[in-house]
C-alpha cells in the first residue's frame, strides 16, 4: 500500500512569490492535514481538509490556503512569500492517527 | 500554538543502553502518538496509544498512555545505531477526531556514541 506522497521535494522561491505544494493521501483516507516544520518551532498544524472542504486551520494568516480535490489529493498554496515561510511542509492523512509524507522543503530567498 | 512538554531535548548514549523519554501536557488527550524523524524525511509513526493506561510494544520500543491522559513515555531497549534520529510525541485532543490537528512535542534528539 502506497504511503502519503508529496511533490516537489524541494522548492526555491523569492519573497513575494507564490508557492504550490501537492499531496496525495493514503488510499482510502479522506482527510488531509498540512503542517509546517520550521527550524526551532517544531511541527505546527496548518490546515485540515476533509471531503473536499477546509474543516479547520491553525494559527496561520490567510495567505496560507489550499484545496482538496475529488480524489482527496490536496494542494497547499502560500501567497506573498516571506523569508520566515522557509520550512519543511508536511502533509499527513488519517484522523486521530496520522501518517506523514516525506515533506516539501521550501526555501524563500 | 500549544506544544507538549517533551524531555529530554537530547540524549547522548552508548550503543546497547536503554533510552527513556516522556511528554506531559496540562490538557488531556484522546490519543498519544510517537514518531521518529530522520534528516530530510517526514515523521514515521512508531506507536499509537488510544486508552488511558495502555502499554504497547513495537519490537524494542514500548510506550504507555498515562492514566491521567496528560502524559506518555517511550522506552527503547538495547539501542542500536539505526535508532539515531529525532523522536516526537504527539497528541490528539478530545472531540476532535483529528480536527484540531495533532499537537507535537519539540522532540528528543537521540545520539548514539560509538
Backbone of each chain as ProteinMPNN parsed JSONL, in Angstrom:
{"seq_chain_A": "XXXXXXXXXXXXXXXXXXXXXXXXXXXXXXXXXXXXXXXXXXXXXXXXXXXXXXXXXXXXXXXXXXXXXXXXXXXXXXXXXXXXXXXXXXXXXXXXXXXXXXXXXXXXX", "coords_chain_A": {"N_chain_A": [[0.86, -1.206, 0.0], [0.637, 2.149, -0.944], [2.195, 4.939, 0.601], [1.735, 8.248, 1.996], [2.24, 10.719, -0.398], [4.271, 13.425, -1.598], [4.87, 16.407, -3.478], [6.678, 19.203, -4.913], [9.929, 17.808, -3.95], [11.742, 19.681, -3.167], [11.707, 23.259, -3.146], [12.389, 26.392, -4.388], [11.952, 29.773, -3.897], [11.388, 33.304, -4.32], [10.998, 36.196, -2.219], [7.669, 37.37, -1.949], [6.688, 35.9, -4.064], [4.523, 33.134, -5.108], [3.886, 29.891, -3.776], [3.216, 26.507, -4.562], [2.256, 23.494, -3.234], [1.959, 19.957, -3.262], [-0.018, 17.064, -2.417], [-0.728, 13.622, -1.942], [-2.97, 11.497, -0.387], [-2.949, 8.481, 1.678], [-4.433, 5.672, 0.137], [-7.917, 5.47, 0.431], [-8.081, 7.139, 2.61], [-9.736, 10.069, 3.598], [-9.188, 12.458, 4.729], [-6.888, 15.142, 4.828], [-4.056, 16.618, 6.216], [-2.112, 19.525, 6.811], [1.107, 20.546, 7.826], [3.524, 22.777, 9.224], [6.985, 22.71, 9.553], [9.181, 24.466, 10.957], [12.504, 25.639, 11.546], [13.454, 25.275, 14.844], [10.879, 25.705, 15.746], [9.298, 23.501, 15.808], [6.681, 21.152, 14.872], [3.857, 22.552, 13.443], [0.377, 22.774, 13.269], [-1.337, 23.434, 10.306], [-3.552, 23.303, 8.314], [-6.647, 21.565, 7.765], [-8.235, 19.343, 5.647], [-11.174, 17.78, 4.533], [-13.21, 15.568, 2.779], [-13.245, 17.319, 0.583], [-13.519, 19.859, 1.651], [-12.349, 22.717, 3.503], [-11.777, 22.227, 6.827], [-10.675, 23.046, 9.212], [-8.287, 25.364, 10.538], [-4.972, 26.176, 11.56], [-3.077, 28.517, 13.561], [-2.371, 30.499, 11.445], [-1.75, 32.966, 8.873], [-4.162, 34.194, 6.369], [-2.919, 34.005, 3.892], [-1.926, 31.542, 3.644], [-3.316, 28.908, 2.139], [-5.492, 26.496, 0.57], [-6.645, 23.577, -1.173], [-8.814, 20.727, -1.644], [-9.081, 17.995, -3.748], [-11.482, 16.051, -5.758], [-10.429, 13.457, -5.759], [-9.262, 13.299, -3.335], [-6.66, 14.189, -3.088], [-4.476, 16.969, -2.364], [-3.725, 20.472, -2.384], [-1.441, 22.89, -1.208], [-1.266, 26.298, -0.963], [0.863, 29.028, -0.781], [0.83, 32.355, -0.529], [2.358, 35.538, -1.411], [5.055, 35.212, -0.42], [7.168, 35.103, 2.444], [10.356, 35.541, 4.083], [10.415, 34.062, 6.441], [8.762, 31.971, 5.893], [10.185, 29.878, 5.031], [10.677, 26.505, 5.379], [10.04, 23.055, 6.3], [7.372, 21.53, 4.798], [4.834, 19.495, 5.71], [2.651, 16.883, 4.864], [-0.125, 15.003, 5.963], [-2.165, 12.075, 6.303], [-5.21, 10.534, 7.497], [-6.646, 10.36, 10.699], [-7.324, 10.624, 13.926], [-5.042, 9.182, 14.239], [-2.211, 9.769, 12.404], [-0.485, 9.694, 9.298], [2.512, 10.496, 7.8], [3.822, 12.226, 4.921], [6.89, 12.593, 2.967], [7.526, 15.261, 2.882], [7.893, 18.688, 1.717], [10.511, 20.762, 1.081], [10.711, 24.094, 1.482], [12.321, 26.929, 0.396], [12.762, 30.286, 0.879], [14.017, 33.033, -0.673]], "CA_chain_A": [[0.0, 0.0, 0.0], [1.448, 3.35, -1.043], [2.025, 5.89, 1.682], [1.458, 9.624, 1.598], [3.271, 11.251, -1.293], [4.301, 14.886, -1.71], [5.744, 16.968, -4.517], [8.006, 18.663, -5.177], [10.695, 17.552, -2.728], [12.355, 20.962, -2.824], [11.15, 24.389, -3.882], [13.081, 27.648, -4.077], [11.189, 30.927, -4.363], [11.832, 34.587, -3.767], [9.976, 36.913, -1.438], [6.559, 37.932, -2.714], [6.149, 34.919, -4.996], [3.586, 32.146, -4.595], [4.34, 28.507, -3.84], [2.156, 25.49, -4.575], [2.748, 22.202, -2.8], [0.945, 18.943, -3.535], [-0.039, 15.903, -1.52], [-1.701, 12.551, -2.177], [-3.085, 10.727, 0.855], [-3.039, 7.027, 1.59], [-5.678, 5.251, -0.485], [-8.985, 5.223, 1.394], [-8.147, 8.244, 3.569], [-10.406, 11.239, 3.014], [-8.68, 13.667, 5.39], [-5.504, 15.565, 4.611], [-3.593, 17.649, 7.154], [-0.844, 20.173, 6.464], [1.869, 21.048, 8.958], [4.764, 23.472, 8.94], [8.065, 22.405, 10.49], [10.227, 25.472, 10.815], [13.636, 25.42, 12.455], [13.276, 25.826, 16.183], [9.472, 25.891, 16.131], [8.581, 22.235, 15.85], [5.601, 20.943, 13.893], [2.676, 23.356, 13.73], [-0.78, 22.452, 12.439], [-1.704, 24.491, 9.361], [-4.872, 23.176, 7.698], [-7.271, 20.247, 7.675], [-9.238, 19.178, 4.602], [-11.888, 16.504, 4.554], [-14.307, 15.516, 1.802], [-13.207, 18.459, -0.327], [-13.759, 21.135, 2.326], [-11.461, 23.103, 4.583], [-12.536, 21.979, 8.062], [-10.071, 23.757, 10.328], [-6.972, 25.872, 10.272], [-4.201, 26.57, 12.73], [-2.831, 29.937, 13.747], [-1.588, 30.988, 10.31], [-2.505, 34.001, 8.15], [-4.962, 33.726, 5.222], [-2.142, 33.765, 2.679], [-1.787, 30.086, 3.589], [-4.63, 28.378, 1.76], [-5.337, 25.29, -0.233], [-7.877, 22.926, -1.575], [-8.779, 19.277, -1.761], [-9.717, 17.583, -4.993], [-12.393, 14.91, -5.605], [-9.701, 12.205, -5.48], [-8.744, 13.533, -1.981], [-5.353, 14.841, -3.071], [-4.609, 18.327, -1.851], [-2.721, 21.483, -2.683], [-1.242, 23.986, -0.268], [-0.763, 27.494, -1.621], [1.357, 30.076, 0.101], [0.949, 33.587, -1.31], [3.169, 36.639, -0.864], [6.028, 34.519, 0.422], [8.083, 35.841, 3.317], [11.548, 34.752, 4.396], [10.135, 33.126, 7.54], [7.989, 30.82, 5.41], [11.127, 28.793, 4.752], [10.382, 25.424, 6.32], [9.61, 21.777, 5.724], [5.921, 21.432, 4.838], [4.471, 18.087, 5.784], [1.258, 16.502, 4.661], [-0.461, 13.749, 6.627], [-3.552, 11.636, 6.13], [-5.694, 9.707, 8.598], [-7.59, 11.071, 11.568], [-6.604, 10.755, 15.201], [-3.714, 8.636, 13.919], [-1.854, 10.387, 11.13], [0.681, 9.162, 8.607], [3.106, 11.638, 7.131], [4.63, 12.13, 3.724], [8.298, 12.965, 3.153], [7.664, 16.706, 3.023], [8.448, 19.588, 0.707], [11.343, 21.785, 1.737], [10.544, 25.383, 0.81], [13.317, 27.941, 0.74], [12.392, 31.596, 0.358], [15.222, 33.888, -0.706]], "C_chain_A": [[0.886, 1.241, 0.0], [1.146, 4.272, 0.13], [1.63, 7.247, 1.15], [2.6, 10.119, 0.708], [3.142, 12.76, -1.39], [5.228, 15.292, -2.85], [5.623, 18.482, -4.512], [8.749, 18.364, -3.872], [11.347, 18.843, -2.227], [11.762, 22.047, -3.708], [11.889, 25.642, -3.426], [12.305, 28.788, -4.713], [11.828, 32.19, -3.793], [10.666, 35.261, -3.061], [8.912, 37.502, -2.354], [5.948, 36.962, -3.71], [5.129, 34.012, -4.317], [4.189, 30.754, -4.732], [3.128, 27.59, -3.805], [2.772, 24.145, -4.274], [1.616, 21.199, -2.945], [1.114, 17.717, -2.644], [-1.09, 14.906, -1.983], [-1.769, 11.683, -0.937], [-3.016, 9.229, 0.599], [-4.408, 6.664, 1.015], [-6.709, 4.895, 0.586], [-9.108, 6.307, 2.459], [-8.781, 9.458, 2.889], [-9.875, 12.547, 3.604], [-7.215, 13.888, 5.075], [-5.209, 16.704, 5.569], [-2.277, 18.22, 6.632], [-0.214, 20.732, 7.738], [3.092, 21.799, 8.433], [5.782, 23.078, 10.006], [9.2, 23.377, 10.217], [11.288, 25.234, 11.866], [13.35, 26.079, 13.798], [11.839, 25.962, 16.644], [8.693, 24.591, 16.172], [7.515, 22.153, 14.781], [4.359, 21.706, 14.341], [1.567, 23.004, 12.741], [-1.183, 23.656, 11.593], [-3.167, 24.408, 8.95], [-5.323, 21.721, 7.736], [-8.321, 20.284, 6.585], [-9.869, 17.808, 4.73], [-13.058, 16.594, 3.594], [-14.389, 16.797, 0.968], [-13.363, 19.818, 0.318], [-12.637, 21.426, 3.329], [-12.247, 23.026, 5.886], [-11.963, 22.767, 9.241], [-8.716, 24.279, 9.888], [-6.283, 26.236, 11.577], [-3.98, 28.069, 12.737], [-1.881, 30.474, 12.67], [-2.418, 32.008, 9.547], [-3.198, 33.435, 6.916], [-4.154, 33.49, 3.962], [-1.707, 32.297, 2.572], [-3.181, 29.53, 3.289], [-4.415, 27.112, 0.959], [-6.666, 24.783, -0.697], [-7.672, 21.422, -1.592], [-9.599, 18.89, -2.963], [-10.616, 16.371, -4.78], [-11.678, 13.59, -5.332], [-8.979, 12.274, -4.124], [-7.313, 14.047, -1.94], [-5.551, 16.308, -2.716], [-3.459, 19.192, -2.327], [-2.638, 22.461, -1.529], [-0.645, 25.138, -1.053], [-0.306, 28.491, -0.567], [1.608, 31.305, -0.771], [1.866, 34.584, -0.616], [4.225, 36.109, 0.088], [6.918, 35.476, 1.198], [9.245, 34.923, 3.681], [11.255, 33.694, 5.453], [9.222, 31.975, 7.151], [8.897, 29.656, 5.035], [10.979, 27.714, 5.813], [10.175, 24.138, 5.543], [8.093, 21.715, 5.887], [5.531, 19.964, 4.691], [2.977, 17.911, 5.593], [1.042, 15.17, 5.375], [-1.876, 13.36, 6.254], [-3.906, 10.707, 7.283], [-6.722, 10.479, 9.378], [-6.899, 11.331, 12.873], [-5.201, 10.178, 15.079], [-3.353, 9.104, 12.524], [-0.527, 9.845, 10.615], [1.22, 10.26, 7.696], [3.803, 11.261, 5.837], [6.043, 12.598, 4.001], [8.529, 14.465, 3.257], [8.162, 17.405, 1.774], [9.248, 20.65, 1.446], [11.272, 23.049, 0.899], [11.595, 26.357, 1.322], [12.921, 29.246, 0.076], [13.606, 32.516, 0.476], [14.854, 35.363, -0.814]], "O_chain_A": [[1.777, 1.375, 0.838], [0.009, 4.375, 0.589], [1.238, 7.382, -0.009], [3.775, 9.952, 1.034], [2.046, 13.309, -1.278], [6.221, 14.626, -3.145], [4.572, 19.008, -4.146], [8.228, 18.648, -2.793], [11.483, 19.062, -1.024], [11.37, 21.803, -4.849], [11.998, 25.913, -2.23], [12.033, 28.776, -5.914], [12.684, 32.14, -2.91], [9.503, 34.929, -3.287], [9.223, 38.063, -3.405], [4.82, 37.164, -4.159], [4.899, 34.106, -3.112], [4.913, 30.472, -5.687], [2.146, 27.857, -3.113], [3.692, 23.701, -4.961], [0.448, 21.546, -2.773], [2.208, 17.385, -2.19], [-2.197, 15.284, -2.367], [-0.745, 11.18, -0.476], [-3.024, 8.775, -0.545], [-5.418, 7.274, 1.365], [-6.432, 4.135, 1.514], [-10.13, 6.388, 3.14], [-8.42, 9.826, 1.771], [-10.091, 13.619, 3.039], [-6.412, 12.954, 5.057], [-6.003, 17.634, 5.717], [-1.442, 17.499, 6.087], [-0.887, 21.301, 8.598], [3.618, 21.504, 7.36], [5.49, 23.105, 11.202], [10.058, 23.143, 9.367], [11.012, 24.698, 12.94], [13.046, 27.269, 13.879], [11.589, 26.297, 17.802], [7.52, 24.595, 16.545], [7.458, 22.995, 13.884], [3.873, 21.534, 15.459], [1.793, 22.944, 11.532], [-1.349, 24.762, 12.109], [-3.938, 25.332, 9.205], [-4.517, 20.789, 7.74], [-9.198, 21.148, 6.588], [-9.196, 16.812, 4.997], [-13.804, 17.573, 3.594], [-15.48, 17.294, 0.687], [-13.343, 20.835, -0.376], [-12.058, 20.514, 3.92], [-13.273, 23.69, 6.032], [-12.695, 23.114, 10.167], [-8.077, 23.725, 8.993], [-6.933, 26.563, 12.57], [-4.632, 28.803, 11.995], [-0.744, 30.849, 12.954], [-3.647, 31.94, 9.559], [-2.873, 32.337, 6.463], [-4.644, 32.838, 3.04], [-1.188, 31.867, 1.542], [-4.104, 29.669, 4.092], [-3.28, 26.71, 0.703], [-7.682, 25.474, -0.621], [-6.551, 20.914, -1.561], [-10.697, 19.408, -3.168], [-10.533, 15.721, -3.738], [-12.264, 12.689, -4.732], [-8.173, 11.399, -3.807], [-6.795, 14.319, -0.856], [-6.669, 16.822, -2.764], [-2.37, 18.706, -2.63], [-3.657, 22.819, -0.938], [0.368, 24.974, -1.733], [-1.007, 28.755, 0.41], [2.482, 31.298, -1.637], [2.118, 34.498, 0.586], [4.286, 36.504, 1.253], [7.358, 36.506, 0.688], [9.14, 33.699, 3.601], [11.767, 32.577, 5.386], [8.934, 31.102, 7.97], [8.413, 28.561, 4.752], [11.136, 27.979, 7.005], [10.139, 24.125, 4.313], [7.587, 21.837, 7.003], [5.848, 19.3, 3.705], [2.163, 18.686, 6.094], [1.926, 14.313, 5.386], [-2.696, 14.218, 5.926], [-3.03, 10.165, 7.957], [-7.567, 11.168, 8.808], [-5.989, 12.158, 12.946], [-4.276, 10.64, 15.747], [-4.095, 8.869, 11.571], [0.407, 9.579, 11.372], [0.478, 10.869, 6.925], [4.301, 10.148, 5.672], [6.371, 12.96, 5.131], [9.604, 14.9, 3.671], [8.77, 16.795, 0.895], [8.73, 21.344, 2.321], [11.715, 23.074, -0.249], [11.732, 26.574, 2.526], [12.762, 29.309, -1.143], [14.141, 32.744, 1.561], [15.738, 36.219, -0.855]]}, "seq_chain_B": "XXXXXXXXXXXXXXXXXXXXXXXXXXXXXXXXXXXXXXXXXXXXXXXXXXXXXXXXXXXXXXXXXXXXXXXXXXXXXXXXXXXXXXXXXXXXXXXXXXXXXXXXXXXXXXXXXX", "coords_chain_B": {"N_chain_B": [[1.233, 28.07, 18.709], [-0.154, 25.599, 20.986], [2.131, 23.38, 22.586], [3.399, 20.17, 23.425], [5.153, 19.239, 26.405], [8.156, 17.964, 26.052], [10.7, 15.748, 27.069], [13.965, 14.239, 27.529], [15.597, 17.04, 25.821], [17.737, 16.262, 24.283], [19.727, 13.318, 23.952], [22.645, 11.646, 24.748], [23.972, 8.652, 24.234], [25.404, 5.361, 24.848], [25.836, 2.689, 22.544], [23.621, -0.035, 22.966], [22.594, 0.745, 25.374], [19.632, 1.472, 27.347], [16.858, 3.639, 26.619], [14.892, 6.386, 27.664], [12.134, 8.526, 27.3], [9.837, 11.29, 27.69], [6.548, 12.82, 27.611], [4.562, 15.546, 28.589], [1.485, 17.231, 29.432], [-0.748, 19.99, 30.027], [-3.297, 19.606, 29.357], [-5.838, 17.138, 28.625], [-5.544, 14.287, 26.483], [-6.886, 12.361, 23.782], [-5.598, 10.527, 22.232], [-2.311, 9.312, 22.022], [0.678, 9.615, 20.267], [3.723, 8.342, 18.938], [6.498, 9.354, 17.089], [9.238, 8.954, 14.765], [11.779, 10.861, 13.31], [13.983, 11.226, 10.651], [16.84, 12.895, 9.196], [15.822, 15.08, 6.603], [13.508, 13.734, 6.037], [10.02, 12.749, 6.425], [8.06, 12.469, 9.495], [7.872, 9.218, 10.95], [5.467, 6.944, 11.962], [5.641, 5.319, 15.044], [4.439, 4.161, 17.371], [1.057, 3.96, 18.429], [-1.29, 5.073, 20.792], [-4.332, 4.561, 22.494], [-5.928, 4.409, 24.751], [-6.289, 5.344, 28.178], [-3.733, 4.353, 30.362], [-2.899, 2.339, 28.705], [-0.423, 0.126, 27.522], [1.944, -0.394, 25.118], [3.877, -2.294, 22.831], [6.441, -2.282, 20.322], [8.496, -4.126, 18.865], [11.646, -3.348, 20.044], [10.706, -1.115, 21.222], [8.675, 0.5, 23.637], [5.71, 1.97, 24.755], [3.647, 4.055, 26.81], [0.378, 5.171, 27.654], [-0.479, 7.667, 29.737], [-2.198, 7.395, 32.888], [-3.648, 9.6, 33.712], [-4.213, 10.772, 31.353], [-2.692, 12.834, 30.516], [-0.073, 12.504, 29.937], [2.716, 10.687, 28.495], [5.063, 8.056, 27.883], [8.043, 6.915, 26.201], [10.019, 4.125, 25.747], [13.136, 2.787, 24.721], [14.758, -0.15, 24.235], [18.037, -1.584, 24.579], [19.68, 0.004, 22.654], [20.534, 0.636, 19.224], [22.694, 1.585, 16.453], [20.994, 2.477, 14.321], [18.88, 3.616, 15.606], [19.261, 6.27, 15.913], [18.072, 9.577, 15.655], [15.325, 11.953, 15.591], [12.871, 11.947, 17.997], [9.445, 12.327, 18.309], [6.69, 13.164, 20.337], [3.137, 13.16, 20.063], [-0.188, 14.399, 20.275], [-3.742, 13.923, 20.181], [-6.571, 15.897, 20.574], [-9.516, 15.617, 22.755], [-12.725, 14.991, 21.308], [-12.04, 15.896, 18.887], [-11.291, 14.176, 16.809], [-9.105, 14.376, 15.285], [-9.53, 16.862, 14.299], [-8.43, 19.267, 15.205], [-5.923, 18.991, 14.357], [-2.749, 17.448, 15.066], [-1.053, 17.891, 18.176], [2.247, 18.656, 18.904], [5.257, 17.576, 20.596], [8.512, 19.091, 21.156], [10.496, 17.414, 20.458], [12.927, 14.793, 20.942], [16.278, 14.5, 20.61], [18.124, 11.861, 19.667], [21.272, 10.613, 20.13], [23.806, 8.377, 19.393], [26.675, 7.257, 20.805], [29.762, 5.98, 19.655]], "CA_chain_B": [[0.234, 27.155, 19.223], [0.228, 24.791, 22.145], [3.009, 22.25, 22.363], [3.598, 19.28, 24.546], [6.463, 19.353, 27.039], [8.867, 16.716, 25.821], [12.05, 15.744, 27.631], [14.897, 15.35, 27.417], [15.74, 17.621, 24.479], [18.699, 15.425, 23.571], [20.315, 12.235, 24.731], [23.877, 11.074, 24.218], [24.061, 7.36, 24.909], [26.254, 4.332, 24.237], [25.103, 1.584, 21.923], [23.259, -1.083, 23.907], [21.885, 1.313, 26.527], [18.195, 1.716, 27.243], [16.514, 5.053, 26.484], [13.543, 6.728, 28.112], [11.736, 9.912, 27.063], [8.433, 11.433, 28.042], [5.803, 14.019, 27.231], [3.486, 15.922, 29.51], [0.622, 18.301, 28.967], [-1.726, 20.475, 31.004], [-4.61, 19.207, 28.846], [-5.95, 15.708, 28.368], [-5.555, 13.879, 25.085], [-7.56, 11.104, 23.463], [-4.652, 9.658, 21.546], [-0.891, 9.698, 22.07], [1.424, 9.002, 19.168], [5.177, 8.563, 18.942], [7.064, 9.341, 15.747], [10.673, 9.148, 14.605], [12.086, 11.593, 12.086], [15.389, 11.266, 10.263], [17.115, 14.109, 8.396], [15.29, 15.169, 5.249], [12.343, 12.863, 5.844], [8.865, 13.025, 7.263], [7.949, 11.614, 10.69], [7.351, 7.866, 10.756], [4.734, 6.517, 13.156], [6.226, 4.171, 15.743], [3.452, 3.559, 18.264], [-0.154, 4.735, 18.676], [-1.929, 4.694, 22.054], [-5.701, 5.055, 22.401], [-6.659, 4.32, 26.019], [-5.522, 5.657, 29.384], [-3.128, 3.17, 30.975], [-2.462, 1.384, 27.683], [1.014, -0.113, 27.352], [2.064, -1.036, 23.809], [5.249, -2.51, 22.374], [6.724, -2.47, 18.906], [9.891, -4.558, 18.898], [12.372, -2.874, 21.225], [10.064, 0.107, 21.698], [7.5, 0.367, 24.494], [5.144, 3.275, 25.097], [2.456, 3.993, 27.663], [-0.576, 6.284, 27.72], [-0.609, 7.912, 31.159], [-3.524, 7.171, 33.462], [-4.343, 10.888, 33.783], [-4.378, 11.177, 29.951], [-1.911, 14.058, 30.288], [1.325, 12.214, 29.713], [3.073, 9.435, 27.851], [6.504, 7.85, 27.781], [8.555, 5.962, 25.216], [11.277, 3.489, 26.094], [13.82, 1.997, 23.699], [15.713, -1.033, 24.922], [19.222, -2.058, 23.848], [19.762, 0.874, 21.479], [21.441, 0.297, 18.125], [22.995, 2.803, 15.688], [19.884, 2.963, 13.48], [17.891, 4.326, 16.434], [19.568, 7.698, 15.865], [17.06, 10.397, 15.0], [14.554, 12.796, 16.497], [11.629, 11.294, 18.389], [8.399, 13.282, 18.667], [5.381, 12.743, 20.819], [2.037, 13.958, 19.517], [-1.468, 14.05, 20.865], [-4.985, 14.361, 19.545], [-7.447, 16.344, 21.664], [-10.85, 15.019, 22.8], [-13.782, 15.572, 20.498], [-11.549, 16.424, 17.625], [-11.141, 13.202, 15.741], [-8.063, 14.908, 14.411], [-9.976, 18.132, 13.736], [-7.513, 20.348, 15.559], [-4.58, 18.576, 14.02], [-2.001, 16.908, 16.187], [-0.175, 18.771, 18.935], [3.533, 17.968, 18.968], [6.372, 17.994, 21.428], [9.619, 19.672, 20.386], [11.374, 16.351, 20.009], [14.113, 14.331, 21.664], [17.312, 14.153, 19.639], [18.88, 10.721, 20.187], [22.597, 10.459, 19.52], [24.452, 7.187, 19.935], [28.131, 7.401, 20.726], [30.41, 4.684, 19.391]], "C_chain_B": [[0.75, 26.34, 20.38], [1.186, 23.7, 21.731], [3.083, 21.424, 23.619], [4.996, 19.489, 25.103], [7.168, 18.019, 26.926], [10.27, 16.817, 26.382], [12.624, 14.337, 27.58], [14.953, 15.897, 25.996], [16.687, 16.797, 23.642], [19.267, 14.398, 24.528], [21.547, 11.72, 24.002], [24.092, 9.761, 24.949], [25.032, 6.453, 24.172], [25.349, 3.278, 23.607], [24.848, 0.495, 22.963], [22.516, -0.569, 25.135], [20.399, 1.42, 26.262], [17.945, 3.222, 27.263], [15.1, 5.267, 26.99], [13.289, 8.21, 27.867], [10.253, 10.05, 27.371], [7.86, 12.764, 27.592], [4.729, 14.279, 28.258], [2.715, 17.094, 28.94], [-0.267, 18.767, 30.107], [-3.143, 20.078, 30.591], [-4.637, 17.698, 28.649], [-5.989, 15.45, 26.856], [-6.263, 12.545, 24.935], [-6.614, 10.057, 22.917], [-3.251, 10.209, 21.752], [-0.169, 8.908, 20.982], [2.901, 9.293, 19.352], [5.699, 8.367, 17.522], [8.588, 9.441, 15.833], [10.901, 9.856, 13.28], [13.596, 11.584, 11.862], [15.602, 12.441, 9.316], [16.54, 14.025, 6.985], [14.071, 14.323, 4.988], [11.186, 13.313, 6.722], [8.844, 12.111, 8.481], [7.329, 10.265, 10.354], [6.695, 7.421, 12.062], [5.351, 5.252, 13.733], [5.164, 3.425, 16.541], [2.28, 4.525, 18.405], [-0.838, 4.179, 19.917], [-3.299, 5.347, 22.115], [-6.474, 5.063, 23.716], [-5.744, 4.627, 27.187], [-5.028, 4.36, 30.011], [-2.587, 2.168, 29.974], [-0.944, 1.336, 27.588], [1.173, -0.908, 26.067], [3.526, -1.158, 23.42], [5.294, -2.678, 20.874], [8.196, -2.83, 18.824], [10.559, -4.103, 20.179], [11.779, -1.603, 21.814], [8.835, -0.229, 22.537], [7.015, 1.758, 24.844], [3.917, 3.072, 25.963], [1.682, 5.298, 27.606], [-0.836, 6.495, 29.202], [-2.045, 7.813, 31.649], [-4.327, 8.468, 33.576], [-4.683, 11.434, 32.399], [-3.597, 12.445, 29.614], [-0.44, 13.769, 30.047], [1.513, 10.858, 29.044], [4.585, 9.291, 27.888], [6.801, 6.838, 26.688], [9.889, 5.428, 25.729], [11.822, 2.728, 24.895], [14.84, 1.136, 24.432], [16.855, -1.406, 23.978], [19.414, -1.291, 22.537], [20.818, 0.403, 20.49], [21.656, 1.551, 17.28], [21.83, 3.34, 14.857], [18.762, 3.615, 14.292], [18.126, 5.83, 16.428], [18.485, 8.447, 15.096], [16.391, 11.291, 16.023], [13.206, 12.115, 16.736], [10.645, 12.363, 18.857], [7.223, 12.558, 19.297], [4.341, 13.666, 20.189], [0.742, 13.482, 20.134], [-2.626, 14.607, 20.07], [-5.973, 14.692, 20.642], [-8.813, 15.707, 21.611], [-11.829, 15.754, 21.905], [-13.338, 16.008, 19.14], [-11.568, 15.436, 16.494], [-10.07, 13.623, 14.778], [-8.389, 16.296, 13.902], [-9.038, 19.289, 14.032], [-6.106, 20.073, 15.081], [-3.923, 17.977, 15.242], [-1.208, 18.016, 16.856], [1.107, 18.01, 19.185], [4.422, 18.469, 20.088], [7.483, 18.519, 20.54], [10.653, 18.638, 19.974], [12.507, 16.045, 20.961], [15.11, 13.844, 20.629], [18.185, 13.064, 20.246], [20.172, 10.562, 19.403], [23.286, 9.29, 20.196], [25.953, 7.297, 19.7], [28.771, 6.038, 20.516], [31.195, 4.187, 20.602]], "O_chain_B": [[1.934, 26.382, 20.715], [1.065, 23.149, 20.636], [2.858, 21.912, 24.726], [5.915, 19.867, 24.376], [6.824, 17.06, 27.616], [10.953, 17.826, 26.204], [11.881, 13.356, 27.586], [14.416, 15.286, 25.072], [16.485, 16.639, 22.438], [19.285, 14.588, 25.745], [21.505, 11.403, 22.814], [24.363, 9.754, 26.15], [25.431, 6.725, 23.039], [24.244, 3.018, 24.082], [25.735, 0.144, 23.74], [21.883, -1.342, 25.853], [19.957, 1.456, 25.114], [18.717, 3.983, 27.846], [14.218, 4.436, 26.774], [14.129, 9.051, 28.187], [9.502, 9.075, 27.324], [8.584, 13.697, 27.244], [4.069, 13.358, 28.739], [3.206, 17.842, 28.094], [-0.511, 18.016, 31.051], [-4.079, 20.198, 31.381], [-3.592, 17.059, 28.522], [-6.416, 16.299, 26.074], [-6.244, 11.708, 25.838], [-6.804, 8.858, 23.116], [-3.027, 11.416, 21.668], [-0.379, 7.708, 20.808], [3.284, 10.349, 19.855], [5.399, 7.379, 16.852], [9.148, 9.933, 16.813], [10.304, 9.507, 12.261], [14.378, 11.893, 12.761], [14.652, 12.928, 8.704], [16.74, 13.043, 6.27], [13.636, 14.198, 3.843], [11.343, 14.133, 7.627], [9.532, 11.091, 8.502], [6.381, 10.18, 9.573], [7.296, 7.513, 13.132], [5.557, 4.26, 13.034], [5.009, 2.211, 16.405], [2.466, 5.739, 18.491], [-0.955, 2.964, 20.079], [-3.436, 6.537, 21.829], [-7.551, 5.652, 23.798], [-4.579, 4.23, 27.201], [-5.782, 3.401, 30.174], [-1.881, 1.236, 30.359], [-0.273, 2.368, 27.575], [0.597, -1.988, 25.935], [4.319, -0.244, 23.648], [4.346, -3.142, 20.242], [9.05, -1.949, 18.724], [10.101, -4.428, 21.275], [12.295, -1.074, 22.798], [8.058, -1.121, 22.197], [7.812, 2.629, 25.191], [3.233, 2.053, 25.867], [2.259, 6.382, 27.522], [-1.359, 5.6, 29.867], [-2.987, 8.11, 30.915], [-5.557, 8.437, 33.541], [-5.369, 12.451, 32.286], [-3.807, 13.054, 28.565], [0.363, 14.698, 29.96], [0.619, 10.012, 29.025], [5.307, 10.287, 27.922], [5.956, 6.03, 26.303], [10.776, 6.197, 26.098], [11.07, 2.103, 24.147], [15.685, 1.65, 25.165], [16.676, -1.526, 22.766], [19.321, -1.863, 21.451], [21.851, -0.151, 20.868], [20.871, 2.494, 17.381], [21.698, 4.555, 14.707], [17.796, 4.114, 13.716], [17.275, 6.588, 16.893], [18.041, 8.013, 14.034], [16.826, 11.381, 17.171], [12.499, 11.758, 15.794], [10.976, 13.199, 19.698], [6.817, 11.485, 18.85], [4.638, 14.806, 19.83], [0.593, 12.308, 20.473], [-2.508, 15.621, 19.383], [-6.202, 13.883, 21.541], [-9.249, 15.287, 20.539], [-11.771, 16.975, 21.761], [-14.148, 16.443, 18.322], [-11.828, 15.799, 15.347], [-10.107, 13.277, 13.597], [-7.605, 16.866, 13.144], [-8.87, 20.187, 13.206], [-5.19, 20.842, 15.37], [-4.489, 18.003, 16.334], [-0.75, 18.955, 16.205], [1.079, 16.86, 19.624], [4.354, 19.633, 20.482], [7.413, 18.409, 19.316], [11.581, 18.946, 19.226], [12.985, 16.914, 21.69], [14.842, 12.911, 19.873], [18.9, 13.303, 21.219], [20.166, 10.399, 18.183], [23.346, 9.218, 21.423], [26.428, 7.412, 18.57], [28.363, 5.054, 21.133], [31.798, 3.115, 20.549]]}, "name": "protein", "num_of_chains": 2, "seq": "XXXXXXXXXXXXXXXXXXXXXXXXXXXXXXXXXXXXXXXXXXXXXXXXXXXXXXXXXXXXXXXXXXXXXXXXXXXXXXXXXXXXXXXXXXXXXXXXXXXXXXXXXXXXXXXXXXXXXXXXXXXXXXXXXXXXXXXXXXXXXXXXXXXXXXXXXXXXXXXXXXXXXXXXXXXXXXXXXXXXXXXXXXXXXXXXXXXXXXXXXXXXXXXXXXXXXXXXXXXXXXX"}
